[in-house]
């Protein structure tokens, strides 16, 4: 058995980490879409009451998503 065959057969970590990354990515995208949908449901008056312009919703959600660490995000599921 060569070194490459030995490493490939005993190291499932790369495949597992790819699966975790894909799963996390999908969950983050669903969470983002749900947040956008919820914010867009608010009336202009409700948005004004909390100090948000409708045109800023996407930027605000994206900023909050970027602040959320992966482990913090995973703990919400």
JOWO-V852041 format. One record per residue. N is the residue number from 0. RES is the residue in one small letter. PSI is psi in radians with two decimals (* if undefined). Layout:
((N	RES	PSI) (N	RES	PSI))
//
This chain:
((0	x	2.26) (1	x	2.94) (2	x	-0.71) (3	x	-0.75) (4	x	-0.70) (5	x	-0.78) (6	x	-0.75) (7	x	-0.66) (8	x	-0.37) (9	x	0.12) (10	x	1.47) (11	x	-0.04) (12	x	-0.78) (13	x	-0.75) (14	x	-0.71) (15	x	-0.77) (16	x	-0.57) (17	x	-0.74) (18	x	-0.72) (19	x	-0.73) (20	x	-0.79) (21	x	-0.80) (22	x	-0.78) (23	x	-0.74) (24	x	-0.81) (25	x	-0.76) (26	x	-0.73) (27	x	-0.70) (28	x	-0.70) (29	x	-0.72) (30	x	-0.74) (31	x	-0.82) (32	x	-0.69) (33	x	-0.73) (34	x	-0.76) (35	x	-0.77) (36	x	-0.77) (37	x	-0.72) (38	x	-0.66) (39	x	-0.34) (40	x	-0.41) (41	x	2.54) (42	x	2.89) (43	x	-0.64) (44	x	-0.79) (45	x	-0.74) (46	x	-0.74) (47	x	-0.69) (48	x	-0.55) (49	x	0.13) (50	x	0.55) (51	x	2.35) (52	x	2.53) (53	x	-0.65) (54	x	-0.25) (55	x	-0.04) (56	x	-0.89) (57	x	-0.77) (58	x	-0.69) (59	x	-0.78) (60	x	-0.78) (61	x	-0.69) (62	x	-0.76) (63	x	-0.63) (64	x	-0.66) (65	x	-0.47) (66	x	-0.51) (67	x	2.04) (68	x	2.73) (69	x	-0.78) (70	x	-0.59) (71	x	-0.69) (72	x	-0.79) (73	x	-0.58) (74	x	-0.25) (75	x	-0.12) (76	x	*))
//
